[in-house]
């Protein structure tokens, strides 16, 4: 249940508030929500009454104004309700996910001698990684280290990680040996306490020798980090460049210096240092990113979509992640729902401020049809920040 979501008219224009509702509704549906309670029903006018005397914006969260007139957010709620009826949402479920975000136990468990700020770091980077995964058209699940990492994904993402439980190293190796692609990006964390990495067996897991110095960080210089692909993988040709905006504080704006010790270097940074390395084991692989790209993106306003999306798409291809539909445009996220009669629905969400026309790639033998059962649509037109819901035949 997604509850108490909304925005005051003091903080967003009518058009932008409607966009916020549109995306909150549809994207939470794809994340598994089955109910929605907006905050709130109506504006009101009580300027002299506490707490509104000193929190004036609290009076303007309504779907209707103080005179009872509908606001643009109410139109979005009505349109979403009509869509739910059209697809018979109570009979629908999410499409199975082949990709999983690893949630470190440091988010939900308090361990001795750890800084509470580590939780904020974990939550922020996971949120950014989720956005990038969605823009790479990856249906993604969450798997918690505390509960035991699930065994049924093809791609595991551990973004900008400072700390993991010691047994997790063995789990990651086993997942890779059994055919999965396990990706981890390094982060020193954003506090002075135990500047990472605390994984237990970093060198052995990833086939590297780290070159960290006692107590000293290795700061990221310049305004951007540029990776150059040295070994083609996941559809990225040799020579392809990936650019990430640099950000972070005195502790977190750092990279991991390593030398390969059995791993192959997939990409290097601007100074020729390893930036992406792959160690093959069994039927799968472990991929190490030596920069906290998700953490840096999480601190950069309006950064998405950045090249983390391109990297995640390449990782998905390496892992053989099954995606019924891909938009082919990083500004558009798409995913599918399946009804209990086998009918599938594709939902495309544009994150672009201009109109777009995309031609989604579909699995062999599939086509897109509007919910009205009109003619098959190869191209999908999307309004600025628009949503399209279509049937997959």
N, C-alpha and C positions, 0 to 999 in steps of 0.2 A: 504494500500500500504506500503510494507516494502521497504524503499529507503535508499540509502547511507550506506548500510551495506558492510563490507569488511574488509580486513586486509592487511597491508604492508608485503611484503616478508622479510623486515628487522626484523619484529617482530614475525613471525611464519614460520616454515619450510613449504615446499610445502605440505607434508602429513598432517600436523596439520592445515594449512590454508584450505585445501580441506575438512577436517572434520568439521571445523567451518562453512563453506558454507553449507555442507550437512545438518547439524543440524539446522542452521538458516533457511534454506529454508523449510524443512519439518515441523519443529515445529511451524514456523509462519503460515504455511498453516493450521495446526490444531488449531491455535489460531484465525483464521479468515481472514488472509491475502489473497487477491486475485490478487495481482500484486507484482513484485519484480524488483527493479532497483539496481544493484550492483555498488559499488564504487571501481574501475571504469573500463573503457574499456581497457586501455593499459598503461604499464609502459612508461617512457620517460627518456631522458638523458639531463638534463639542470643544471649541477652542479654549474655553475657560475652565474645563474640567481636567484634573490630573488623571492619568499621566499625559494626556494629549496636549495640555498647556505647554509642556516642555518637550514633547515628542510629537510635533505637529504632523510629521509624515505618516504616523500610525493611522491617521484618519482616512488614508487614500489607497488602501490595498484592495478595494472592492472590485468585483466584476461588473457592478453597476455604480454609477455616481450617486451622490447624496440625494439627487432628485429622482433616482430610480431609473435613469437612462442607461442602456447597456453600453459598456465600454468594449474596446476592440478585443480584450482578453476573453470576454464572454462569447464573442463570435468564434474564437478559436476553440473554446470548450464545446460549443455546439457542433462545430465541424468535426472535431475529434470524436464526439459521441456518435455522429452519423457514420463515420468510418468504422467504429467498433461494431455498430449494428450491421454494417454491410459485410464485414468479414466474419461475423458471428464469433466475436472474440472469446466468449466463454467456452468455445470448442477448440480454441487455438493454444498452441504452446510454442516455445522457442525452438528453433532448429538446433540440433546438437552442435556443440562447440568442439573444435579440434585444437583450439589454442587456450592456454591457461596462464593467468597472471599469478605468480607466486606471492602470497602475502606473508612477509616475515613475521614471526611470532612476536617480534619487538613492538609491533603495533598494538597487540591486545594483551600482552603479558608484561608485568613489571619485574625485571630481574635486578638483583643487587648490583650496585656500582655501575648502573647505566643512567644516562641523562634522559629525563622525560621528553626533552626536545627531539630525541630520536624518533618518537612516535609521529610528531608533526612531519618530519622529514620523510618517513615511510609513506604516510598518507598522501602527501603532496606529490611524490614521485609516482605512486600508483595511479593517482588520478590523471596525471599527464600521460602515463603509458596507456591507460584505458582509452583516452581520447585518440591517441595515435593509432592504437589497434583498431578502433572503430573506423577511422578514416582510411585505414588499409583494408577495409571490408572484412575484418576478422571477427566472426562471432567468438567472443572471449568469455571464459568462465573465470571465477576466482577460486584458488585452491590455497588453503591456509596451512602454513607450516605447523601451527599449533595442533591441528586436527590430523596431520599426516598428509603429505602432498599426494594428490590423486595420481593414478597410474595410467589414465586412459586418454591423455592428450598427445598430440603429435608435436606441438610446439609449446615450450614453457618459456615465459618471459619473467626475468627477475631484474627489474629496472633500478639502476642507481643504488645498488645495495651496499651498505656499510657492514651489516652484521647478519649472520645466519647461525642457526644452531649447528653444533659440530657434526651430528649425525646426518645433516642434510647433504653434506659433501658426498657421502656414499649413496644417498638417494638419487642425487643428480647424475652420478656416474651410472647407476643402474638404469635410470630412465633413458639415458643416451645409448647405453649398450643394447637396450631393447628396441631401439629404433627411433627414439624421439630426438628432436633438436632442442637443446637446452641453451638459452641465451642469458647471460648475466652481464650487466654493465657495472663498473666499479664506481664507488663514491666514497670519499673519506668522511662523509657526514658533515654536518654544519655546526658542530660544537668542537671545543678544544679537547674533549674527553675521548681518549683512545681513537685517534684518527685512523680509521680502518686500514686494511680490510680484515675483518674477523670472520673468516670462513673455516679456519682449521687447516685446510690443505689446498690453498690456492694454487701453488705451483703444480702439485700432482694432478689436480682436477683438470686444469686447462693446458698443461704441457708448456709451462713457462717458468722463468726465474725472475721474480720481481726484484727491482733495484731500489726499493724504498730505503730512506735514510732515517735513523732513529730520531723521532720527534719532529722531523722536518717534512713539510709538504712540498709538492712539485706543482707550482701554480700554472694555471692556464693563462697564456699571454694573448693579447690582442682581443679584438671584438668578435672573432668567429673561430671556430675549429673546422678545419677542412680535412676530410678523409679522401684519399685516392685509392680506388680499388686496384689491387695488384694481382689478384687471382679471381677470375670471374666466378660469381656464385649467385644463385637465386635470380637469374635474369639480369644481373648487373655486370656489364662488360668491363673488361680490364681498361683502366683509364677513367672510368666513371668517378665523378667527385660528389661527395655528400657534404653539405655545409650545415653547421649547427651554431647558433648564436651563443657566445660565451656569456656566462652569468654565474653568480654565486658570491658568497662572502669570503672572509679571510681563511676559513677552514675548508669550505666545500668547493671552492673554485680550483680544483686540483685534479691531476690525472695520475695514472698508475704506470710508472716506467717498468717495462718488462723486456726480457729477451726470450725468443722462442727456444723451447727445450723439448721438441717433439711436436709442437703445434705448427701449423702453416699460417703464414701471415696473409690475411685476406685484404687488409687495407692498412695504409700508413697515414700518419698525420703530415702536416706541412714540413716538419723537420725530419721526415723519414723514419720516425719511431713507429713501432707497431700500434695500431689503433683497433683493429679487429683481428682476432686470431681464432683458428678452428683446430680443435683436437678431435680427430675421429676415433671412435671406440665402438666396437661391436657393429650394430647396424645403424647407429646414429652418430651424433656429434655434440660437442660442447663448444659454444662460441663465447669468447670474452671480448667485451668492449672496454677499452682502457680509459674512457672518458665518461663522466656522469651526464650523458646527453639528455636524459629525461629530467633530471634535477635542474639542469640549466634551462631547459625549455619551460619547466614549471614556474620559474622565476621571471620569465620574459612575457610581458603582456602581448596578446594578439599574435603569438608566434605560430600557432597551428594554422594550416598544416606545414610542418617543417620536414626535414629529410629523415627524421625518425620514422615517418610514415613510409617512406621509400625503403628504408632498412627493414622495417617490420614486414613489408610485402615480400621482400627478398627472403627473409627468414621463413615466411610461410611457404614460399615455393620450395625452399630447401627441405622443409619438413614434410611436404606433401599434404598440407592442410587443404581440406575439401571446402570449397566455397562455390555454392550454386550460382552466385552472381557477384560480379565485381563491376564497379562503376567506371573504372578507367580514368577517373579524375579525382585527385587528392582532396578536392574541395567538397566532394560528395561522398557520404557514407551510405552504405546499403547493407541490408540484412533481410532475413526471411523469417516468416512464421509459418507453421504448418497446422492445418485444421484436422480434426479427427477423421474426416473422410478422405484425407490425403491431399486436399487442395493446399497449395502453397501460395503465399503472398509475399511480394517484395516491397520493401519500404525504402525509398531513397530520400535522403535528407541533405539538402544543399546548405553549405556553410559559406556560400559566396554572396557578396553584396550586389552582384549583377546577375541578370538572367543567364541560365546555362542550358545547353542542349547536350546530353550525353547519350552514348550508345553502349549500354551495359553489355559485358561479355557474360554469356550464359552457358551452362552445361549443355553438352550435345543433346539435341532433340528438344530443347526447351525454348519457349517464346514468352514474351510479355504481352498481356492483354489488359486494357483498362477494366476496372470493376464493373463498368456498364456492359461488358462483353462486346465491345466494339472490335474493330479490326486489330490485328496484331500490331504492336508498336515496337519498331526497332530503335527509334530515337525517342528519348524522354525529355520533354521541355520542363524546366524548373524555374519558377519565379525566384527573385532574390530571397534567399533563406527559405525557399519553398520545400514542400514535402510532396512526394508522389507515392501513392499506394496502388500497386498493380497486382493482377493475378498471374501466376506462373503456370503455363500450360505445358 
